Amino acid sequence: MADPALIAVDWGTTALRGALLAADGTVLAEHAAPRGLLSVPPGGWGAAFEAEFGAWLAAHPGLVCLMAGMVGSRQGWAEAAYCRCPAGLADVAAQLCWVQPGRVAIVPGLCCEADGVPDVMRGEETQVFGALQALGLQVATLVLPGTHSKWVQVQGGRISHFSTHMTGECYALLRSQSILARMLPADDGAWVPEAFDAGVARAFDAGGLLHHLFSVRSLALFGRDDGPALASRLSGLLIGEELRAQALPAGAPVAVLGSPALAGRYQRALAQRGHPVTAVQADAGWMGLLAVARAAGLLAAPGPAEADALPAGTLRP
Amino acid sequence: MADPALIAVDWGTTALRGALLAADGTVLAEHAAPRGLLSVPPGGWGAAFEAEFGAWLAAHPGLVCLMAGMVGSRQGWAEAAYCRCPAGLADVAAQLCWVQPGRVAIVPGLCCEADGVPDVMRGEETQVFGALQALGLQVATLVLPGTHSKWVQVQGGRISHFSTHMTGECYALLRSQSILARMLPADDGAWVPEAFDAGVARAFDAGGLLHHLFSVRSLALFGRDDGPALASRLSGLLIGEELRAQALPAGAPVAVLGSPALAGRYQRALAQRGHPVTAVQADAGWMGLLAVARAAGLLAAPGPAEADALPAGTLRP
């Protein structure tokens, strides 16, 4: 087994995930727990960390732990000041927020600003850095679908700009709390790709999202679509609106990072609009944390046996 | 006192309102009750009607009652088939749905279709007809703000097209159920017109509604706006998006029908975008039902004393 080089942690609002990583990205061990920001009491972060990851650190003295996600928010372990865009690995590595000096650090989130309005991310930046390494790209447009989707522009290997879209949250609210919920089955039921496609296409027509949403009700009133089709249409209307708002150049390629089910919907919508799509696995975050650690000179020295097996470009101590 | 000529009823989802009207529109008596569609049991419509309006009909034998609103929906007293656009007074009058022949009728709602997607209204059509009479217009663009706002195009005195926007419902959901709710005061608190204006203006910038909504959170994170300002901004973002989606010609006049508080926000947003605005009182519905009754030849004969006082153009029996 390769020597462990880093403990990588994604600590979010409702859960945490961690991995013991070798310098080449091999996952040597993994750990997950439903212990997110919401379930850690004030002042309880150090104890929670020891309970979850103390054993790994005890077994591998000298190893560093890098954490990404909401753990660095105002309600987290410590508020890691946002790193301003444009931001690359070196920028983020220079702004690590050490909660246990030399042992545990939080990777800062990013902020950017357009027309006097700020935007923020925490955690997605490490996934983007990992994806860029995996894809070997320096220039890219990426989307990270989710409750709050992120669209990310990369120039010269750095995140130049990004924007957040409340697509997933609006879908959940409309799906379960609005008047449209009465037209829809309790669970999503059968996925109806044609209805999703119709929703995506409709989002690009004149009328606006607030109007197009109502079509879920009016189509039901006239019996033109059944519940599963309407749920798929609603998803298409929202993802289509998110896509429309990007005003992407014709044929621009897009990389999609996320869980297969949701990423698949984005890939389908992008394909309908004529955009070549690359799918990136959701564990790009581990690659990203490893890249940040390397940029910060924090990777543990490989043992003599592993040293020869390191990929080219790996920083050597 | 003028003789009563019509019993006009607006019977909606959660409440009903009725008026005893003279032929010139004078309101001789009014009645309201929290007895909407949701609180009338199946088969209980006739009894509910007698309990609310039986006394008026008994006191004025031969009077007709016209009803508008969700009382004509599938879950209402009887399903009044939608009247297709373009639709004017004569079209609606020819499609009255009699639930008690010669005594009580429901005014049908309207439907229209664009790009294969239908849209519907029930009740707003009578408000529009009333407003057209009050304004003396044959060509107009009107907006009826609400949970589901309606934008209505009128050509030659008939409603040629309309579209529904889920603006009010989305505001309520985002205001109270979304992650944005944490940034906002429990009630709307102080109205901050500058923040509302900023939201309206922002809605016209590139980025799309799903992105602009997130600014309520990001501005709060950076402490740039307080809760009341953010609530006003959210309102401006949604009303601004509704307005943007109309793609109105520059300087096009718009009539706003609704309660003063909400209509005032729409008037302010329209003024910011350079549109002359006419405000119409919310009781345009009584004028509209009177106009439908007149078009259907249903107005009770005025007594000899009142006959001379009728306005010009009133249909005489």
Interface residues (C-beta under 8 A of the other chain):
Chain A: R74 A114 D115 V117 P118 D119 V120 H148 S163 T164 H165 M166 T167 E169 C170 L173 L174 Q177 S178 I179 R202 D205 A206 G207 G208 L209 L210 H211 L213 F214 S215 S218 L219 L221 F222 R224 L238 E241 E242 R244 A245 A247
Chain B: R74 A114 D115 V117 P118 D119 V120 H148 S163 T164 H165 M166 T167 E169 C170 L173 L174 Q177 S178 I179 R202 D205 A206 G207 G208 L209 L210 H211 L213 F214 S215 S218 L219 L221 F222 R224 L238 E241 E242 R244 A245 A247
